[in-house]
């Protein structure tokens, strides 16, 4: 309840009249000068002339009794001075009262703005503090209304002491109203961050909802355009239809669902609708890309079928020239490659069917499976030829691999000793082990049928260990080494 409403309800037996400052009150008409004008004044004067002498004397005393247009008696300058001061105090209290009432109304709008947007602990605390201030305003208003009702400053027999007492009480009420107004002002200043945040969100609300609606419209138009090219987009249509209930809630407004929830819903609808629109516009290009991948993967599968047939002659040469440990792990490559290619061809057929039925997601997934199968086959087929090449190279010149590995070890040892008299044990130990491991690998080359593959893998392992030590040293030294 506002202060104005409290004033009305506080005195139910009296009709409410708006406050009019004392200086603006219309003076009462003087006796004898009503609507009749000059003619009425002439008649009054004639009546006085015709009156008997005693009555004439009495009549001549009446204007002095009613001077000033009122019915007050004349009690002297001090009484009227006290009455005027009391009336001025009453006017000042009324001004403070309505100033407080206006401030409370404005602040209530701010509080309602915050509560419509924000449900945080700070916002709830602001509402609680505003309610407490409302109780303080009620108390100050009751004091003011009680002071006004207790003193009739228009009484004819108003005594100077009564007027002085009224002035004191009204001034006290006015001061209390002013103090509460100051508290209200301080509270309003503290609401700045919360109110700013709330107003920002409210300012975002209408554009966000409109953006969601426009995004839905754009997605619907894009979907219609795609269907006009004889392409199906059933999954996109289903996704767009799922947004219809969200649009209904947006149309119901933030008053029913809350501002934060409506903003979040609008952003989500706009984002999802934009995704549908983008996919719909890309659908013709996506169909063309699937067609290209079908042709490309089928060509690659045919090429791998041919290459798989070349693995067996490579294995035959490996068996003839090198020890069993150099080729045993490749024995399964021909059969496995042939089976993998057959699987890829079956998946290609399924992908073609999905494409013809315009099941775009299924076609894309199947093509990814085909590509993975062909990659596996390509690696296995290439491994056989790469194994033969590397074994041929190391059997002709093993010293090249030995020198390469020793250089890596020596470089790491120099780095470990840089700026030190003795190496760190955590660096020296793995480097020493790498030297011993290299020597053992070199020893495996002796004999009639050296295990060149073991030799190559050992030296690769040594270089890997040395590389990790170098990385550790550089990391510990901040990359400056």
Rosetta blueprint (number, residue, H / E / L):
1 X L
2 X L
3 X H
4 X H
5 X H
6 X H
7 X H
8 X H
9 X H
10 X H
11 X L
12 X L
13 X L
14 X L
15 X L
16 X L
17 X L
18 X L
19 X L
20 X L
21 X L
22 X H
23 X H
24 X H
25 X L
26 X L
27 X L
28 X L
29 X L
30 X L
31 X L
32 X L
33 X L
34 X L
35 X L
36 X L
37 X L
38 X H
39 X H
40 X H
41 X H
42 X H
43 X H
44 X H
45 X H
46 X H
47 X H
48 X H
49 X H
50 X H
51 X L
52 X L
53 X H
54 X H
55 X H
56 X H
57 X H
58 X H
59 X H
60 X H
61 X H
62 X H
63 X H
64 X H
65 X H
66 X L
67 X L
68 X L
69 X L
70 X L
71 X L
72 X L
73 X L
74 X L
75 X L
76 X L
77 X H
78 X H
79 X H
80 X H
81 X H
82 X H
83 X H
84 X H
85 X H
86 X H
87 X H
88 X H
89 X H
90 X H
91 X H
92 X H
93 X H
94 X H
95 X H
96 X H
97 X H
98 X H
99 X H
100 X H
101 X H
102 X H
103 X H
104 X H
105 X H
106 X H
107 X H
108 X H
109 X H
110 X H
111 X H
112 X H
113 X H
114 X H
115 X H
116 X H
117 X H
118 X L
119 X L
120 X L
121 X H
122 X H
123 X H
124 X H
125 X H
126 X H
127 X H
128 X H
129 X H
130 X H
131 X H
132 X H
133 X H
134 X H
135 X H
136 X H
137 X H
138 X H
139 X H
140 X H
141 X H
142 X H
143 X H
144 X H
145 X H
146 X H
147 X H
148 X H
149 X H
150 X H
151 X L
152 X L
153 X L
154 X L
155 X L
156 X L
157 X L
158 X L
159 X L
160 X H
161 X H
162 X H
163 X H
164 X H
165 X H
166 X H
167 X H
168 X H
169 X H
170 X H
171 X H
172 X H
173 X H
174 X H
175 X H
176 X H
177 X H
178 X H
179 X H
180 X H
181 X H
182 X H
183 X H
184 X H
185 X H
186 X H
187 X H
188 X H
189 X H
190 X H
191 X L
192 X H
193 X H
194 X H
195 X H
196 X H
197 X H
198 X H
199 X H
200 X H
201 X H
202 X H
203 X H
204 X H
205 X H
206 X H
207 X H
208 X H
209 X H
210 X H
211 X H
212 X H
213 X H
214 X H
215 X H
216 X H
217 X H
218 X H
219 X H
220 X H
221 X H
222 X H
223 X H
224 X H
225 X H
226 X H
227 X H
228 X L
229 X L
230 X L
231 X L
232 X L
233 X L
234 X H
235 X H
236 X H
237 X H
238 X H
239 X H
240 X H
241 X H
242 X L
243 X L
244 X H
245 X H
246 X H
247 X H
248 X H
249 X H
250 X H
251 X H
252 X H
253 X L
254 X H
255 X H
256 X H
257 X H
258 X L
259 X H
260 X H
261 X H
262 X H
263 X H
264 X H
265 X H
266 X H
267 X H
268 X H
269 X H
270 X H
271 X H
272 X H
273 X H
274 X H
275 X H
276 X H
277 X H
278 X H
279 X H
280 X H
281 X H
282 X H
283 X H
284 X H
285 X H
286 X H
287 X H
288 X H
289 X H
290 X H
291 X H
292 X H
293 X H
294 X H
295 X H
296 X H
297 X H
298 X H
299 X H
300 X H
301 X H
302 X H
303 X H
304 X H
305 X H
306 X H
307 X H
308 X H
309 X L
310 X L
311 X H
312 X H
313 X H
314 X H
315 X H
316 X H
317 X H
318 X H
319 X H
320 X H
321 X H
322 X L
323 X L
324 X H
325 X H
326 X H
327 X L
328 X H
329 X H
330 X H
331 X L
332 X L
333 X H
334 X H
335 X H
336 X H
337 X H
338 X H
339 X H
340 X H
341 X H
342 X H
343 X H
344 X H
345 X H
346 X H
347 X H
348 X H
349 X H
350 X H
351 X H
352 X H
353 X H
354 X H
355 X H
356 X H
357 X L
358 X L
359 X L
360 X H
361 X H
362 X H
363 X H
364 X H
365 X H
366 X H
367 X H
368 X H
369 X H
370 X H
371 X H
372 X H
373 X H
374 X H
375 X H
376 X H
377 X H
378 X H
379 X H
380 X H
381 X H
382 X H
383 X H
384 X H
385 X H
386 X H
387 X H
388 X H
389 X H
390 X H
391 X H
392 X H
393 X H
394 X H
395 X H
396 X H
397 X L
398 X H
399 X H
400 X H
401 X H
402 X H
403 X H
404 X H
405 X H
406 X H
407 X H
408 X H
409 X H
410 X H
411 X H
412 X H
413 X H
414 X H
415 X H
416 X H
417 X H
418 X L
419 X L
420 X L
421 X L
422 X L
423 X L
424 X L
425 X H
426 X H
427 X H
428 X H
429 X H
430 X H
431 X H
432 X H
433 X H
434 X H
435 X H
436 X H
437 X H
438 X H
439 X H
440 X H
441 X H
442 X H
443 X H
444 X L
445 X L
446 X L
447 X L
448 X L
449 X L
450 X L
451 X L
452 X H
453 X H
454 X H
455 X H
456 X H
457 X H
458 X H
459 X H
460 X H
461 X H
462 X H
463 X H
464 X H
465 X H
466 X H
467 X H
468 X H
469 X H
470 X H
471 X H
472 X H
473 X H
474 X H
475 X H
476 X H
477 X L
478 X L
479 X L
480 X L
481 X L
